[in-house]
Amino acid sequence: MTTNEIRFLTEFQHLHHVMKTKETFEAEHPGVRIVIEQSTDHYESLQAYKSADAPDIIESGGWALFNHKGMFLDLWPFVDREPGLRDDMYSGIKRVAGKDGTLPGLPVDVSLPLILYKKELFDKAGLSYPSDKWTWDDMMELAGKLTVRNEQGVATQFGLGFGVDIEEFEPFVMRNGGRYLSPDGLTARGCVDQPAVIDAIRMIIDAYRHHRVIRNPGEPSEAGDIHQGFAMVFGYTWLVGNLARVGLLEKYGVAGLPNMPGREQSNMIYMGAAGITSKSRQPELAWSFLRHYVLGRPDAFRSPMTLPVTRSLAVQSGLADHPVWSRYLQELEHVQISGFYMNEKWNSSRQLINEDIHRMILEGADVAHTVRSWTRYA
C-alpha cells in the first residue's frame, strides 16, 4: 500500500492531543502516516523550515513565526471552501490571526484573561459579586474591603491576585483607549507615551503601592496559594482549567475586566497556531489533518485549558453552556491585536520593561517618565 506522509513539527512538550489526532486521522485515512516531530523553540522551527526537507505543518506556542512573510500558506482559501466555517470562527480570532489579511495558521492554545472571584470570601464579607458593569474604582473598593492584614501588617488575604508583567497590564491599557504600538507595529513612539497608556499603568501601580490590595514583589504573605487567600484573581483560561481539574471551579464566579475611564471594550489574547508551510508537498492532505486537529475534535475541550476557535466546537464540547467557560468564550468577540504579536523587538524587551515596573512599585520611580522611556523598545 502506498503511504502518504505528512510531517508535523511542534514546539509543544505535551503531545496528548496531537497524538490522539494522529491516531484518529490515520484510522480514518488508510495509507496516510502522520510523523510527529518536536523542536525546542522558534529558532529550531525556522531552521527546519529553511532546510531542504521542510515539514508540512509547523505548530508554535507563540505568534512570532507566523509574522514571517511567505513561510506559511494562506489558509483562508481552505476555510472558504467549507460552507459556514469562516462565519463559525469567533470574530476576535479572525481579527487577530488574520491581522495582515491572510490566515497563516489556525490558532491553538487560545487564552485570555478575565476576573475570577471566590464566592465564599465575598459572602463572608457580605459583598455583592462583581458584574460586567463594574469600573476600576469599583474593583479597587472591593479589593480594599477584601484585603485583610494582621497586626504586623502582613496580609492573610489579598483582594486581588495579579502578576508583575507588562503583558498583563495590556488589557487595561487597551480598555483605557491606549495601545503600546502603532497599528502597523513599527513604533512605540506616539503610542506607549500617550496619556491613555500612562494613566492606565499609573492606576495599576497605585493598586500595588498605595491601595496595597495586590501582593508586592517580595512582600511577606500569609495568604497561601492563589486558590486560598485571594478574593479575586486576574485569571487566564489555564487557571480555570487547573481549578476544574482539582475540583475547585464551582467555588468561583467570573466577571469581565473592569471598565476603565477610556470606556473601550477590549482585551488581549494569547495564542499560538499551526500552519501549513509554503514548502509542503501535500498541502491538501496537510489541511485535512490540520482541520481535524484544530476544528474536528470536541473531546479535546472536555477537560480544557484553552478555548476552541469556533462556536460550533464550543457547543459540541459543552463549554458554551458552562457558567464560567461561556463567559471566556463571549470575550473572544472583544480581543484585539497585542503589541507583543506585532513587533519582535518589543516582545524581546519584556524583561527590561518588567524591571522598570518593579522600580515603579518598590522604589516609587516616576510612572510618566518611566513609561515614556519605553519608546526606545520599538
N, C-alpha and C positions, 0 to 999 in steps of 0.2 A: 504494500500500500504506500502510495506517495504521501510524504509528510510535509505539510506546510508549517513553517516555523515562524513564530513571532517572538522577538526578543524584547523583554520588558525590563527596563533598568529603573530601580527605585532608590531613593535616598533614605527611605524609612527603615527602621530597625525591626519593627513589629510587623510581620508579614501575614498575619492570620487571614485578613480579608482578601489579600491578593492571591494567597494560596487557595482559599476556598473558591474564589472566582476562577482560577485556573482549572480546578477540579471540575466545576460545573460546566465551564465552557468547553473543555476538552470532551466531556461526556456527551455534549450536545453537538459537537463538531468532530466526528471521527476523522482521523487523518491530520488533525491540527495539533501542533505542540506549542505550548507557551513556555518559553525559557525565562525564568526569573533570575535577574542579576541585581547586585547591590553596589552602590557607590557610597563613598564616605561623605561627600559634600558636593557643592555646586561645581567646584573646580574639576573633580573627577568626572562628573556628569558631562561637563563641557568638553573635556578631553576625549571622553567616549564618543561624543557626537562628532568630533573632528577626525576621529580615526577612520580608516578605510572600511571598517566593518561596524558602522554605527547601529545602535539599537533602533527598533521600530517605534518604541514608546519610551519616553523618559518621564518619570514621576519625581516631583520635587516638593519638599515641605514649604518652600518659600516661592516668591514670585520672580526673583532676580533672573532666573534662566529664561523666563518667558518674555522678558524685555529684549532678548537678543533677536534682532530682526532676521527673518529668514531661517531660523533654527527649527521652527515648527510649522506645520501646515495650518492654515486657517480652517477651523472646524465648523464655521457657520454653514458652508455648503452641505456638510454631512448632516448637521442639525436640521436644516431646512428641507431636506429630503423626507423627513419624518413628520407627517402632519401633526401640528399642535405642539411639537416639542419646544420650539422657541418660546411660545406663549406659556408653556408649563414651567419654564425656568423662572425663579424669583427675579424680580426686576433689578434688585441690588446686585445680585450675582452677575447678571448680564452687563450692568453698568461698570462694574469693577473689572471683571475678567475680560470684557470686550472694550476696554478703555481706549484702545487705539484703532477701533473699527474692525478688528479681526478677533477671532477667538483662538488663541494659541494653545489652550488646554482646557479640559473640563476640570472645574475646581474640585479639590478634595481637601479633607482636613479643615473644614469650614467652621470658624468660631467667631463669636462676637461677644461683647460684654453688656450685661445688664446688672441691676442691683438685686441680689438675693437677700432676704431678711428672715431672721429666725423668729418665728411667730411666738414662741413661748417667752422670749425676752421682751417683746412688745407687750404681750398680755400681762406679764408680771409687772411691767412699768405702767400699765393702764393707758397705753398709747395706741392710737389708730394706726393701721398698716398704711404704708405709703401707696400712692396711686400715681398713674402716669401724668396727672396734672400737677404734681409737686414741683417745687423750684429748688434751686441750690440752697437758698436760705432755709427752706423747709427741711432739707436734708441735714444741714448743719444744726438746726434746732433739735431735731430728733436725735442726731448723733451725740449732741451735748447731753441730752437727758439720759441717753443710754450708755454713756461712759461713766464708769464707776472706779474711783481710786480709794486706796486705803489711807490710813493716817500718815504713811510715809510718802504719799503721792504716787505710789506705784499702781498702775491700772490693773484691776481684777476683771474688768470688762471694757472693751472698746466699742464705741458707737459705729465705727466703720473700719473695715479691713480693706486696705488699698496698698499697692506697691509703689516703690520709688522708681518710676520708669517713664521716660518721655513718651513712649508709645502709649502707655496707659493714660497719659494726660490728653492724648489727641482727641478722643471723643468729646471731651468737654470743651476743647478749643473749637472743634467743628460746630458744636451746638451753640457756641457763642458767636458764630459767624466768621471765625478765623480759619486760616489754613497755614501750615508750616511752609508750603512751597507754592510756586506759581502753578497754574493749571497744566502747563507742559512739563512740570517737574524740573525745570532747568535752573531755578534760582530760589533762594530763600529771601533774598532782598526784596523789600516791599510786601512781604507776607508775614514771616515769623516775627518781624519787628513792628507789626502793627498793633494798635490798642486792643483789638478783639482777642488777639493771642496773649498779649501781656496781661490783660485783665483776668483772663481765664486762669492762667498759670498762677497769678498772684492769689486768686481765690483758693486754689488748691494748696499752695504753700501755707496760706493762713490756716487751713484746716489742720495741718501738722503743727505749725509753730505757735499759733495764737489760740485757736479753738481746742487744740490738743485732743481731738477725737480720733485721730489715726496714730498708730504707733510710729514714733520717730525712729530713724535708723539707729540701731544700737541701744534703744531705750529698754530698761528693765521692764518686765511684764509678768503678771500672774494670770493673764487672760487665757492661757492654754493655746491649743491649736485653733486654726481658723474656724472649725466647726463647733468650737466650745464657747469661748468668751467674746465673740464678735457678733454684734446685733445685726449689722448689715455688712455685706461683702460685695465689692466690685468683682463680679464673677463671670468668667468665660464659660463656654459650654463644657469644657473638660472638667471644671469644678462640679457642674451639675451631674455629669456622668459619674464622677467619683463619689458624690454624695449618694446617688442612686445605688451604686454598687455596694455600699456599706449600710444601706437601709435607712439613710437619714434624710432623703429628699423630701419626704412628707412633712418634715418639721419646718420647711421653708416655703415662703411665697416669693413672688418675683414682681418687680416694678421696672418700668423704663428708667433710663438715666434722667436725672432731674433737669428741668428746663432751666436754661441759662439766660442771662439778660438779652443775648442776641436772638433768642427765640427761634433758632434753626433746628429742625427735626432731622438730625444727622447722627451717624455712628460710624465707627471704623470696623474693619473686618480683617481677621487673619484667614488666610487660605493658601494652600499650595495648589498644585494642578498636575494632571497627567496629560501629555500631549503627544501627537504623532509627529515624529521628526520628519523633516523635509527629505531625509535620505532613506526613509522607509521603502523597502522594495515591495511591500504589500499593504498599501495604505487602507484599502477597503477592508481587508481582514483585520488590520490593526484597529480600525474604527469599530468593527463588530465586537472585538474584545473590550475595547475601551468603553463602549456604550454599556456592555454587560457589567463591567467592573464598577462604573460610577453611577449608572442610572437604572440598572436592572435587578438590583438585589435589595429589596426592602428589609430582608433579615439582617443586613449589616447595621441597621439602625434600631434593632430591637433592644439592644443594650448600648446606646450610643455614647460617644464622647464628642462627636461633631454633628453638623447639620447636613441634611440632604439638600440638593440644589434644585429639586423640582417639587412642585406642590403635590403631584400625584404620588411621588415617593414618600412624602411626609404623611399622606393619608394612609397609604398601604402599610407603613411601618407603625402606625398608631401615634406618631408624635403630634399630629395635627390636633388631636383631642386631649392631649396631656396638659394639665393646668400650668406647668412650668415650661415645658418644651415648646408649647404652642406660642408662648409669648416671645421666645427667641426666634421662632420662625417668622412671626409677624415683623420683627425688627429687620429681617432681611430686605424688606422693602425700602429701608431708610439708609442703608450703608452707602458710604462714599469712598472714593479712592484715597488711600492713605499715602502720606508723603513717603513712607518707607517702601512703598511699591513703585515709586516713580524715579527715585534717584539713589543710586548705589552709594554715592559719597555720603549723602545724608544718613542712609541706613548704617553705614560703617562708622559714623561719628556718634552713634547712640551712647556708647560708654562714656565718652568725653562729656556729652550733654548731661548724662546722669550724674557725673561728678559735680557738675555745676548745680544740679538740683540738690544734692546733698549739702553743698555750701549755702544755698539759699535757706534750707530748712534748719541746719545746725548752726550756721555762723551768721545768719541774717544778711547774706550778700544781697545787694540791691537787685530786685526782680527785673525791673525795666532795663537796667544797664546790662544785666547778665543775658537776658533773652535777646536783646538787640545784638549782642556779640555773636549769636548763633548764625547770623547771616554768612559767616565765613565757612560754614559747613556745606553750603550748596550754592 
